[in-house]
Amino acid sequence: MSTDPSSLLGAADIRELAAALGVRPTKQRGQNFVIDANTVRRIVRTADVGPEDNVVEVGPGLGSLTLALLDAAAHVTAVEIDDVLAGALPATIEARLPAKANSFALVHSDAMLVRELPGPAPTALVANLPYNVAVPVLLHMLDTFPTIERTLVMVQAEVADRLAAAPGSKVYGVPSVKANWYADVKRAGSIGRNVFWPAPNVDSGLVSLVRRTEPVKTTASKREVFAVVDAAFAQRRKTLRAALSGWAGSAAAAEAALVAAGVSPQARGEALTVEEFARIAEHKEAGA
């Protein structure tokens, strides 16, 4: 990281920038801007971003985290949907960190629609994700850009808990299983409310995802596995025999697929690993 703290944005800088742009953070887009330079330094440090990394950031906002990332990484590509924020960010980079301006690229788009990025292939994803779209955006980026080896996202604490939950946990569910399809997932810290403007009414958490070196071993496709996961958790309180009856075509077919996969038909979705869901997906035809 740079020894010059003036390149980073503080609370006064953020408010000044926002006022100049006529920006008010909107709940619709889940905008909460980080106003604490120590927090963005901590995120970059926890993400283990170094001079060999090409980082993609989703939802850079006014550029708090972007500047800290750019200071540490080889290249940063930021994806921003907001017209005003996207228009202003390059000028902020040029003013605050001119030596790294050529190492920055902006994609003005909804992250869910992004299929390619300019510049070098991303090796890391680091982002303060809008609370209302955090999980779909995270899964989309991991799926679309397989070169992303490491991810660190800041999300609502409750979402962080769900993403990092292990089988058997009360909050283990669809996000937990799908994230684990791509990566080893763990909680990487907590973030208080006072580092944001406006301060949200919930706490935030950091989640670390390190891409699996070996993908889940299965003959089923991701789409097939995720269909089982969605069906299993659509009716959490039901046994898998009942919950998967629609997916398999009947309760008997679901039971046959479960037995063939070595999973108890009386089990519930929250008890299963991603590997077990994959085994069930492999046996759909056998049970149909």
Salt bridges, closest charged atoms under 4 A:
ASP13 OD1 - ARG96 NH2 3.09
ASP53 OD2 - ARG150 NH2 2.72
ASP82 OD2 - ARG29 NH1 3.24
ASP83 OD1 - HIS108 NE2 2.82
ASP143 OD2 - LYS222 NZ 3.13
GLU158 OE2 - ARG162 NH2 2.50
ASP161 OD1 - ARG187 NE 2.91
ASP203 OD1 - ARG193 NE 2.89
ASP230 OD1 - LYS178 NZ 2.86
GLU255 OE1 - ARG241 NE 2.46
GLU275 OE2 - ARG212 NH2 3.13
